[in-house]
């Protein structure tokens, strides 16, 4: 229980810390640096210290590619772009919708059923976040709106949806295919971060030419 509380506390702390870092770095470049460093650290641990073997089967390549694209590349670029316009508190509250998306994916992808009490908890959580979603600040308005949501909010909502989807794929790799979580994250973070770095370089070069 203590480790779970520490994990959630660190996750919550990551939003204000990321907000500070985004003052000095564009969202895509920040995504690249963070993911590459995290991926290298995890792979170093997996190869040098973990007891579980480092293995990779080509038949699972498609699942890895989905995690890289949806869980790293799309999720973190949109998350940090949205965070640059939103407050850390609002971004963290939106990410609290991840259990809602995960439950939907589990229902349609794994045919998992939720109890009435679980559905009630999800509905209460969604109702609690909704008032914050329809409140738009001045920095958000500067980037435009769609219906009652700002584009920054939509970006973070998409990030939550893609992140939850990638966790479903990762869960299958861990539970069914018995891959080590550190190895999956290490590979996906390193490759996703490299793709973000290439995107950052290409986007900056394009803007310079324009």
C-alpha positions in Angstrom: 0.0 0.0 0.0 2.8 2.4 0.9 4.5 1.9 -2.5 1.2 2.5 -4.3 0.8 5.8 -2.5 4.4 6.8 -3.3 3.8 5.9 -7.0 0.7 8.0 -7.2 2.4 10.9 -5.4 5.3 10.8 -7.8 2.9 10.6 -10.7 1.1 13.7 -9.4 4.4 15.5 -8.9 5.4 14.9 -12.5 2.8 17.3 -13.8 4.1 20.5 -12.0 7.7 19.4 -12.7 7.0 18.9 -16.4 5.2 22.3 -16.5 8.4 23.9 -15.2 10.6 22.1 -17.8 8.2 23.1 -20.6 9.2 26.7 -20.0 12.6 25.9 -21.4 11.9 23.3 -24.0 9.3 22.7 -26.7 6.9 19.8 -25.9 8.2 17.4 -28.7 11.8 17.9 -27.7 11.0 17.5 -24.0 9.2 14.2 -24.9 12.3 13.0 -26.8 14.8 13.8 -24.0 12.6 12.4 -21.3 11.7 9.2 -23.1 15.3 8.4 -24.4 16.8 8.9 -20.9 14.1 6.8 -19.3 14.4 4.1 -21.9 18.2 3.9 -21.6 18.0 3.6 -17.8 15.4 0.8 -18.0 17.3 -1.1 -20.6 20.5 -0.8 -18.6 18.7 -2.1 -15.5 17.1 -5.0 -17.5 20.4 -6.1 -19.1 22.7 -5.5 -16.2 20.6 -6.2 -13.0 17.3 -7.8 -13.7 16.9 -11.6 -13.2 14.4 -12.0 -16.0 15.9 -12.7 -19.4 16.1 -10.1 -22.2 14.1 -11.6 -25.1 12.1 -10.4 -28.1 10.0 -12.4 -30.5 9.2 -11.0 -34.0 5.6 -12.2 -33.8 5.0 -9.6 -31.1 6.4 -6.7 -33.1 3.0 -5.3 -34.0 2.1 -5.1 -30.3 5.3 -3.3 -29.5 4.7 -0.9 -32.4 1.3 0.0 -31.0 2.8 0.8 -27.6 5.5 2.9 -29.2 3.1 4.9 -31.3 0.1 5.2 -29.1 1.6 4.8 -25.6 4.8 6.9 -26.0 4.8 9.0 -29.2 1.2 10.2 -29.4 0.5 10.2 -25.6 3.5 12.2 -24.4 3.6 14.7 -27.3 -0.1 15.5 -26.8 0.2 15.4 -23.0 3.1 17.9 -22.9 1.6 20.1 -25.6 -1.7 20.3 -23.6 0.2 20.8 -20.3 2.0 23.8 -21.8 -1.4 25.5 -22.1 -3.2 24.0 -19.1 -2.5 24.1 -15.4 -0.8 21.1 -13.9 -3.8 20.5 -11.6 -6.3 20.5 -14.6 -4.0 18.1 -16.6 -3.7 15.7 -13.7 -7.5 15.8 -13.2 -8.1 14.9 -16.8 -5.6 12.0 -16.5 -7.8 10.7 -13.7 -10.2 9.6 -16.6 -7.7 6.8 -17.5 -9.7 4.2 -15.5 -12.8 5.1 -17.5 -11.0 4.6 -20.8 -9.4 1.4 -19.6 -12.7 0.0 -18.5 -14.2 0.7 -22.0 -11.2 -1.0 -23.7 -11.4 -4.0 -21.3 -15.1 -4.4 -22.1 -14.7 -4.3 -25.9 -11.2 -5.9 -26.3 -11.2 -8.5 -23.5 -15.0 -8.9 -22.8 -14.4 -8.0 -19.2 -17.5 -7.1 -17.1 -17.6 -4.5 -14.4 -19.8 -4.7 -11.3 -22.4 -2.0 -10.6 -20.3 -0.6 -7.9 -17.3 -0.3 -10.3 -19.5 1.5 -12.9 -20.8 3.8 -10.1 -17.3 4.7 -9.2 -16.4 5.5 -12.8 -19.5 7.6 -13.3 -18.8 9.6 -10.1 -15.2 10.1 -11.1 -16.3 11.3 -14.6 -18.8 13.7 -13.1 -16.2 15.1 -10.8 -13.8 15.9 -13.6 -16.4 17.3 -16.1 -16.9 20.7 -14.4 -13.2 21.4 -14.7 -13.3 20.4 -18.4 -15.9 23.0 -19.3 -13.9 25.8 -17.5 -11.6 27.4 -20.0 -8.8 29.8 -19.0 -7.4 32.7 -21.1 -4.3 30.8 -22.3 -6.5 28.0 -23.5 -8.8 30.3 -25.4 -5.7 31.7 -27.3 -5.3 28.3 -29.0 -9.0 28.0 -29.9 -12.0 25.9 -28.8 -14.1 23.1 -30.2 -17.7 23.1 -28.8 -17.2 23.4 -25.0 -13.6 22.1 -24.9 -10.3 23.9 -25.6 -7.9 22.3 -28.1 -5.5 21.8 -25.2 -8.1 19.8 -23.2 -8.9 17.7 -26.3 -5.2 17.0 -26.8 -4.9 15.7 -23.2 -8.1 13.7 -23.5 -6.7 12.0 -26.6 -3.4 11.4 -24.7 -5.4 9.7 -21.9 -7.2 7.5 -24.4 -4.1 6.4 -26.3 -2.2 5.9 -23.0 -5.0 3.6 -21.7 -5.1 1.7 -24.9 -1.3 1.1 -24.8 -1.7 -0.3 -21.3 -4.1 -2.9 -22.5 -1.6 -4.0 -25.1 1.2 -4.0 -22.5 -0.9 -6.0 -20.1 -1.3 -8.7 -22.7 2.4 -8.8 -23.3 3.1 -9.1 -19.6 0.3 -11.5 -18.5 0.0 -13.7 -21.6 3.4 -13.5 -23.3 5.4 -13.1 -20.0 7.6 -10.2 -21.0 9.3 -8.2 -18.3 7.7 -4.7 -17.8 11.1 -3.0 -17.6 12.1 -4.5 -20.9 8.8 -3.4 -22.6 9.0 0.1 -21.3 12.7 0.4 -22.0 12.4 -0.6 -25.6 9.2 1.5 -26.2 10.5 4.6 -24.4 13.9 4.5 -26.3 12.3 4.0 -29.7 9.4 6.4 -29.1 11.8 9.0 -27.8 14.0 8.6 -30.8 11.0 9.1 -33.1 10.0 12.2 -31.1 13.6 13.6 -31.5 13.4 13.1 -35.2 10.0 14.8 -35.3 11.4 17.7 -33.2 14.3 18.1 -35.6 12.1 17.9 -38.7 9.5 20.4 -37.3 12.2 22.9 -36.3 13.8 22.6 -39.7 10.5 23.1 -41.5 9.6 26.2 -39.3 13.1 27.7 -40.0 12.7 27.3 -43.7 9.3 28.9 -43.6 
